Amino acid sequence: MTNAKTAIRTIYYSIVGSTLLAIIKGLAGVFGNSYALIADAIESTTDIFSSLLVLFGLKYAKRPADDNHPYGHGRIEPLITFLVVGFLLLSAVLIAYESIRNIQTTHLPPKPWTLFVLGGIIIWKEISFRLVLKKSIETNSSSLKADAWHHRSDAITSVMAFIGISIALLFGEGFETADDWAALFAAGFIIYNSYLIFRPAFGEIMDEHLYDDLIEEIREVSLTVDGVLGTEKCFVRKAGTKYHVDLHAIVKGEISVFEGHAISHQLKDTLIMEIPNLEHVLIHIEPR
């Protein structure tokens, strides 16, 4: 299965999971008198829309190169990641606003059974985070990584809600707003996570140098090709789940142009075969 297909299947899992959780959290929050759970439901709802954005981005990135996009359409991935971050920030602002309103309002304490709901949600979201993060690493997808961190932030807000509800139930009267404070702290954590997601995507769109290990692998594979004596400049940039490479290869100075051309083609084919994540490889021949 290709990286793109794996990523798309993973996103479908995220969409179904977030939809079920949004319903469960919303109902539990309303009937269990817990705004922290309602805040959780708000975040799960934004997760659905952000996952739909990621799905669109992954499908669009699969389009082959054309006259207007000779390097393909992979650069849409970090752009989608920026939109996902926007959804995260929006959910954090909504949660913070409603938390502050609830802190200032007298209301009933949460119901004890909401803790059991939250316990199951925390386990579910942490498993989802680990699964989606693993797939994002396998597929080199920045937008899928952002979706994984949506699951982790959801798990954290659920942990905060669990702590807040526990405090409200243990200490009783006067501590009814504990789960509202928990939701407010969760909003701050979501904002922090948004930065962690945004930063690598921004580096990707700016062609920041982040691929030392891959460059070392490219140099090692290059030396296995007959006629390649060494390598000089090697530049790597990421587009979607693939990498584009500009490489200067050193060959004997006395060989013909025809021989140099044949070596460059052999080098390109070898690199793409040995390192499947490479998509476009441009070879420049340097004579020794």
C-alpha beads as a LAMMPS data file, in Angstrom:
LAMMPS data file: protein, C-alpha beads

288 atoms
287 bonds

1 atom types
1 bond types

-500.0 500.0 xlo xhi
-500.0 500.0 ylo yhi
-500.0 500.0 zlo zhi

Masses

1 110.0

Atoms # bond

1 1 1 0.000 0.000 0.000
2 1 1 1.343 3.450 -0.915
3 1 1 2.008 6.157 1.661
4 1 1 -0.924 8.224 0.394
5 1 1 -3.409 5.327 0.669
6 1 1 -2.179 4.480 4.166
7 1 1 -2.563 8.098 5.264
8 1 1 -6.076 8.354 3.782
9 1 1 -7.232 5.167 5.538
10 1 1 -5.863 6.529 8.822
11 1 1 -7.777 9.786 8.387
12 1 1 -11.050 7.878 7.872
13 1 1 -10.395 6.223 11.235
14 1 1 -9.900 9.671 12.809
15 1 1 -13.138 11.032 11.340
16 1 1 -15.261 8.120 12.570
17 1 1 -13.626 8.170 16.013
18 1 1 -14.000 11.932 16.472
19 1 1 -17.666 11.821 15.417
20 1 1 -18.511 9.111 17.957
21 1 1 -16.573 10.883 20.701
22 1 1 -18.185 14.262 20.035
23 1 1 -21.629 12.677 20.495
24 1 1 -20.621 10.743 23.644
25 1 1 -18.908 13.748 25.255
26 1 1 -21.709 16.163 24.395
27 1 1 -24.421 13.934 25.859
28 1 1 -22.342 13.116 28.947
29 1 1 -21.530 16.796 29.471
30 1 1 -25.142 17.967 29.233
31 1 1 -26.678 15.210 31.396
32 1 1 -23.675 15.028 33.741
33 1 1 -23.478 18.799 34.449
34 1 1 -19.851 19.002 33.269
35 1 1 -18.673 21.869 31.100
36 1 1 -15.231 20.256 30.866
37 1 1 -16.900 17.391 28.975
38 1 1 -18.836 19.837 26.814
39 1 1 -15.521 21.590 26.063
40 1 1 -14.129 18.203 25.108
41 1 1 -17.076 17.695 22.764
42 1 1 -16.353 21.082 21.138
43 1 1 -12.768 20.047 20.476
44 1 1 -13.836 16.672 19.065
45 1 1 -16.212 18.507 16.709
46 1 1 -13.367 20.700 15.444
47 1 1 -11.341 17.476 15.075
48 1 1 -13.922 16.221 12.586
49 1 1 -13.616 19.299 10.388
50 1 1 -9.824 19.376 10.611
51 1 1 -9.652 15.672 9.684
52 1 1 -11.869 16.377 6.669
53 1 1 -9.401 19.107 5.663
54 1 1 -6.492 16.673 6.036
55 1 1 -8.372 14.115 3.938
56 1 1 -8.879 16.692 1.190
57 1 1 -5.200 17.657 1.345
58 1 1 -3.970 14.059 1.139
59 1 1 -6.206 13.316 -1.846
60 1 1 -5.186 16.522 -3.609
61 1 1 -1.491 15.825 -2.952
62 1 1 -1.858 12.496 -4.787
63 1 1 -2.482 14.279 -8.092
64 1 1 0.338 13.705 -10.568
65 1 1 2.614 16.492 -11.797
66 1 1 1.270 18.598 -14.667
67 1 1 2.338 21.600 -16.754
68 1 1 1.363 24.073 -14.027
69 1 1 2.745 21.944 -11.186
70 1 1 5.881 20.180 -12.481
71 1 1 6.846 19.131 -8.944
72 1 1 3.411 17.713 -8.147
73 1 1 0.847 18.935 -5.620
74 1 1 2.467 17.810 -2.366
75 1 1 2.998 21.327 -1.022
76 1 1 -0.694 21.492 -0.132
77 1 1 0.087 19.338 2.935
78 1 1 1.748 22.027 5.083
79 1 1 -0.929 24.504 3.943
80 1 1 -3.601 22.115 5.229
81 1 1 -1.585 21.785 8.450
82 1 1 -1.861 25.565 8.914
83 1 1 -5.649 25.292 8.588
84 1 1 -5.693 22.431 11.119
85 1 1 -3.749 24.638 13.532
86 1 1 -6.358 27.324 12.936
87 1 1 -9.100 24.890 13.993
88 1 1 -7.120 23.995 17.107
89 1 1 -6.749 27.656 18.052
90 1 1 -10.445 28.268 17.398
91 1 1 -11.442 25.393 19.676
92 1 1 -9.047 26.679 22.384
93 1 1 -10.596 30.172 22.236
94 1 1 -14.156 28.786 22.410
95 1 1 -13.283 26.528 25.331
96 1 1 -11.524 29.360 27.205
97 1 1 -14.415 31.788 26.625
98 1 1 -17.090 29.370 27.831
99 1 1 -14.920 28.256 30.780
100 1 1 -14.576 31.834 32.022
101 1 1 -18.338 32.350 31.669
102 1 1 -19.079 29.187 33.647
103 1 1 -16.566 30.057 36.384
104 1 1 -18.549 33.236 37.009
105 1 1 -21.874 31.392 37.149
106 1 1 -23.243 29.210 39.970
107 1 1 -24.149 25.753 38.715
108 1 1 -24.631 22.169 39.850
109 1 1 -21.566 19.950 40.424
110 1 1 -20.746 17.256 37.824
111 1 1 -22.240 13.766 38.172
112 1 1 -19.864 11.019 39.453
113 1 1 -20.528 8.718 36.483
114 1 1 -18.896 11.225 34.126
115 1 1 -15.519 10.034 35.458
116 1 1 -16.108 6.580 33.961
117 1 1 -16.973 8.158 30.614
118 1 1 -13.786 10.236 30.727
119 1 1 -11.636 7.240 31.672
120 1 1 -12.725 5.380 28.538
121 1 1 -12.269 8.489 26.388
122 1 1 -8.696 9.061 27.647
123 1 1 -7.684 5.492 26.799
124 1 1 -9.351 5.693 23.370
125 1 1 -7.725 9.022 22.438
126 1 1 -4.241 8.001 23.590
127 1 1 -4.445 4.809 21.499
128 1 1 -5.641 6.918 18.546
129 1 1 -2.755 9.365 19.020
130 1 1 -0.146 6.592 18.983
131 1 1 -1.697 4.872 15.957
132 1 1 -2.028 8.042 13.849
133 1 1 1.432 9.325 14.882
134 1 1 2.973 5.995 13.850
135 1 1 1.271 6.235 10.459
136 1 1 2.394 9.863 10.041
137 1 1 6.013 8.779 10.564
138 1 1 5.614 5.882 8.119
139 1 1 4.124 8.139 5.444
140 1 1 6.172 11.333 6.143
141 1 1 2.897 13.268 6.310
142 1 1 2.972 16.578 8.224
143 1 1 -0.814 16.984 8.055
144 1 1 -1.319 13.460 9.407
145 1 1 1.071 14.319 12.248
146 1 1 -1.065 17.386 12.989
147 1 1 -4.122 15.132 13.097
148 1 1 -2.303 12.824 15.530
149 1 1 -1.648 15.749 17.853
150 1 1 -5.338 16.573 17.698
151 1 1 -5.916 13.198 19.372
152 1 1 -3.229 13.882 21.985
153 1 1 -4.631 17.343 22.802
154 1 1 -8.073 15.735 23.077
155 1 1 -6.655 13.169 25.516
156 1 1 -5.040 15.949 27.567
157 1 1 -8.279 17.956 27.791
158 1 1 -10.003 14.768 28.938
159 1 1 -7.338 14.264 31.633
160 1 1 -7.845 17.879 32.750
161 1 1 -11.598 17.295 32.846
162 1 1 -11.087 14.112 34.889
163 1 1 -8.975 16.002 37.431
164 1 1 -11.429 18.913 37.591
165 1 1 -14.480 16.694 38.078
166 1 1 -12.633 14.640 40.715
167 1 1 -11.827 17.814 42.685
168 1 1 -15.426 19.044 42.410
169 1 1 -16.773 15.704 43.679
170 1 1 -14.192 15.231 46.453
171 1 1 -14.390 18.715 47.966
172 1 1 -18.062 19.380 47.330
173 1 1 -19.716 22.755 47.813
174 1 1 -17.597 25.692 46.686
175 1 1 -15.608 23.601 44.189
176 1 1 -18.315 23.196 41.532
177 1 1 -16.254 25.241 39.060
178 1 1 -13.189 22.982 39.307
179 1 1 -13.950 21.283 36.007
180 1 1 -14.414 24.716 34.371
181 1 1 -10.925 25.679 35.527
182 1 1 -9.714 22.346 34.141
183 1 1 -11.211 23.207 30.754
184 1 1 -9.482 26.609 30.877
185 1 1 -6.089 25.010 31.536
186 1 1 -6.772 22.558 28.714
187 1 1 -7.334 25.492 26.334
188 1 1 -3.857 26.799 27.188
189 1 1 -2.361 23.391 26.457
190 1 1 -4.116 23.261 23.086
191 1 1 -2.582 26.631 22.151
192 1 1 0.883 25.332 23.073
193 1 1 0.328 22.189 20.979
194 1 1 -0.749 24.365 18.070
195 1 1 2.690 25.957 18.011
196 1 1 4.402 22.537 18.092
197 1 1 2.375 21.492 15.040
198 1 1 2.791 24.789 13.197
199 1 1 6.581 25.070 13.527
200 1 1 7.695 22.027 11.435
201 1 1 5.027 22.705 8.781
202 1 1 6.309 26.276 8.486
203 1 1 9.863 24.931 8.121
204 1 1 8.658 22.621 5.357
205 1 1 6.988 25.394 3.371
206 1 1 10.153 27.543 3.750
207 1 1 12.479 24.705 2.601
208 1 1 14.272 24.752 5.941
209 1 1 17.286 22.409 6.225
210 1 1 15.943 19.541 8.353
211 1 1 17.122 16.371 6.625
212 1 1 20.730 15.569 7.630
213 1 1 20.039 11.838 8.048
214 1 1 18.432 11.588 4.615
215 1 1 21.307 13.506 2.992
216 1 1 23.803 11.105 4.591
217 1 1 21.828 8.147 3.227
218 1 1 21.764 9.736 -0.260
219 1 1 25.561 10.174 -0.196
220 1 1 26.106 6.556 0.907
221 1 1 23.816 5.125 -1.793
222 1 1 25.451 7.351 -4.437
223 1 1 28.870 5.776 -3.799
224 1 1 27.482 2.345 -4.741
225 1 1 26.922 3.497 -8.355
226 1 1 29.748 2.691 -10.808
227 1 1 31.522 5.828 -11.936
228 1 1 30.499 8.016 -8.974
229 1 1 33.655 9.008 -7.071
230 1 1 31.897 11.180 -4.481
231 1 1 29.275 13.852 -3.926
232 1 1 29.379 17.580 -3.265
233 1 1 26.294 19.738 -2.753
234 1 1 23.110 17.936 -1.755
235 1 1 19.881 19.856 -1.151
236 1 1 16.630 18.253 0.003
237 1 1 13.153 19.727 0.264
238 1 1 9.907 18.036 1.210
239 1 1 6.662 18.147 -0.756
240 1 1 3.809 16.207 0.835
241 1 1 5.011 12.704 1.673
242 1 1 7.909 12.809 -0.835
243 1 1 11.315 14.496 -1.095
244 1 1 12.955 16.409 -3.962
245 1 1 16.751 16.209 -4.237
246 1 1 19.410 18.309 -6.009
247 1 1 22.721 16.437 -5.967
248 1 1 26.192 17.201 -7.351
249 1 1 28.021 13.952 -8.213
250 1 1 31.794 13.759 -8.853
251 1 1 33.052 11.634 -11.787
252 1 1 36.335 11.251 -13.677
253 1 1 37.142 14.402 -15.643
254 1 1 38.323 12.583 -18.761
255 1 1 35.136 10.631 -19.525
256 1 1 32.840 11.679 -22.383
257 1 1 29.624 13.671 -22.011
258 1 1 27.737 10.541 -23.059
259 1 1 29.326 8.496 -20.226
260 1 1 28.633 11.247 -17.683
261 1 1 25.028 11.383 -18.831
262 1 1 24.666 7.607 -18.434
263 1 1 26.148 7.735 -14.908
264 1 1 23.738 10.502 -13.863
265 1 1 20.753 8.458 -15.065
266 1 1 22.023 5.359 -13.290
267 1 1 22.543 7.383 -10.114
268 1 1 19.050 8.856 -10.277
269 1 1 17.420 5.448 -10.848
270 1 1 19.431 3.876 -8.018
271 1 1 18.512 6.585 -5.523
272 1 1 14.793 6.373 -6.312
273 1 1 14.886 2.577 -6.095
274 1 1 16.872 2.416 -2.823
275 1 1 15.110 5.348 -1.101
276 1 1 11.400 5.078 -2.020
277 1 1 10.462 8.437 -0.457
278 1 1 12.413 10.294 -3.145
279 1 1 10.283 11.581 -6.011
280 1 1 12.325 14.077 -8.057
281 1 1 16.120 13.751 -8.244
282 1 1 18.189 16.268 -10.207
283 1 1 21.847 15.232 -10.791
284 1 1 24.600 17.681 -11.668
285 1 1 27.875 16.092 -12.840
286 1 1 31.128 17.518 -11.462
287 1 1 34.440 16.447 -13.074
288 1 1 37.351 15.551 -10.809

Bonds

1 1 1 2
2 1 2 3
3 1 3 4
4 1 4 5
5 1 5 6
6 1 6 7
7 1 7 8
8 1 8 9
9 1 9 10
10 1 10 11
11 1 11 12
12 1 12 13
13 1 13 14
14 1 14 15
15 1 15 16
16 1 16 17
17 1 17 18
18 1 18 19
19 1 19 20
20 1 20 21
21 1 21 22
22 1 22 23
23 1 23 24
24 1 24 25
25 1 25 26
26 1 26 27
27 1 27 28
28 1 28 29
29 1 29 30
30 1 30 31
31 1 31 32
32 1 32 33
33 1 33 34
34 1 34 35
35 1 35 36
36 1 36 37
37 1 37 38
38 1 38 39
39 1 39 40
40 1 40 41
41 1 41 42
42 1 42 43
43 1 43 44
44 1 44 45
45 1 45 46
46 1 46 47
47 1 47 48
48 1 48 49
49 1 49 50
50 1 50 51
51 1 51 52
52 1 52 53
53 1 53 54
54 1 54 55
55 1 55 56
56 1 56 57
57 1 57 58
58 1 58 59
59 1 59 60
60 1 60 61
61 1 61 62
62 1 62 63
63 1 63 64
64 1 64 65
65 1 65 66
66 1 66 67
67 1 67 68
68 1 68 69
69 1 69 70
70 1 70 71
71 1 71 72
72 1 72 73
73 1 73 74
74 1 74 75
75 1 75 76
76 1 76 77
77 1 77 78
78 1 78 79
79 1 79 80
80 1 80 81
81 1 81 82
82 1 82 83
83 1 83 84
84 1 84 85
85 1 85 86
86 1 86 87
87 1 87 88
88 1 88 89
89 1 89 90
90 1 90 91
91 1 91 92
92 1 92 93
93 1 93 94
94 1 94 95
95 1 95 96
96 1 96 97
97 1 97 98
98 1 98 99
99 1 99 100
100 1 100 101
101 1 101 102
102 1 102 103
103 1 103 104
104 1 104 105
105 1 105 106
106 1 106 107
107 1 107 108
108 1 108 109
109 1 109 110
110 1 110 111
111 1 111 112
112 1 112 113
113 1 113 114
114 1 114 115
115 1 115 116
116 1 116 117
117 1 117 118
118 1 118 119
119 1 119 120
120 1 120 121
121 1 121 122
122 1 122 123
123 1 123 124
124 1 124 125
125 1 125 126
126 1 126 127
127 1 127 128
128 1 128 129
129 1 129 130
130 1 130 131
131 1 131 132
132 1 132 133
133 1 133 134
134 1 134 135
135 1 135 136
136 1 136 137
137 1 137 138
138 1 138 139
139 1 139 140
140 1 140 141
141 1 141 142
142 1 142 143
143 1 143 144
144 1 144 145
145 1 145 146
146 1 146 147
147 1 147 148
148 1 148 149
149 1 149 150
150 1 150 151
151 1 151 152
152 1 152 153
153 1 153 154
154 1 154 155
155 1 155 156
156 1 156 157
157 1 157 158
158 1 158 159
159 1 159 160
160 1 160 161
161 1 161 162
162 1 162 163
163 1 163 164
164 1 164 165
165 1 165 166
166 1 166 167
167 1 167 168
168 1 168 169
169 1 169 170
170 1 170 171
171 1 171 172
172 1 172 173
173 1 173 174
174 1 174 175
175 1 175 176
176 1 176 177
177 1 177 178
178 1 178 179
179 1 179 180
180 1 180 181
181 1 181 182
182 1 182 183
183 1 183 184
184 1 184 185
185 1 185 186
186 1 186 187
187 1 187 188
188 1 188 189
189 1 189 190
190 1 190 191
191 1 191 192
192 1 192 193
193 1 193 194
194 1 194 195
195 1 195 196
196 1 196 197
197 1 197 198
198 1 198 199
199 1 199 200
200 1 200 201
201 1 201 202
202 1 202 203
203 1 203 204
204 1 204 205
205 1 205 206
206 1 206 207
207 1 207 208
208 1 208 209
209 1 209 210
210 1 210 211
211 1 211 212
212 1 212 213
213 1 213 214
214 1 214 215
215 1 215 216
216 1 216 217
217 1 217 218
218 1 218 219
219 1 219 220
220 1 220 221
221 1 221 222
222 1 222 223
223 1 223 224
224 1 224 225
225 1 225 226
226 1 226 227
227 1 227 228
228 1 228 229
229 1 229 230
230 1 230 231
231 1 231 232
232 1 232 233
233 1 233 234
234 1 234 235
235 1 235 236
236 1 236 237
237 1 237 238
238 1 238 239
239 1 239 240
240 1 240 241
241 1 241 242
242 1 242 243
243 1 243 244
244 1 244 245
245 1 245 246
246 1 246 247
247 1 247 248
248 1 248 249
249 1 249 250
250 1 250 251
251 1 251 252
252 1 252 253
253 1 253 254
254 1 254 255
255 1 255 256
256 1 256 257
257 1 257 258
258 1 258 259
259 1 259 260
260 1 260 261
261 1 261 262
262 1 262 263
263 1 263 264
264 1 264 265
265 1 265 266
266 1 266 267
267 1 267 268
268 1 268 269
269 1 269 270
270 1 270 271
271 1 271 272
272 1 272 273
273 1 273 274
274 1 274 275
275 1 275 276
276 1 276 277
277 1 277 278
278 1 278 279
279 1 279 280
280 1 280 281
281 1 281 282
282 1 282 283
283 1 283 284
284 1 284 285
285 1 285 286
286 1 286 287
287 1 287 288
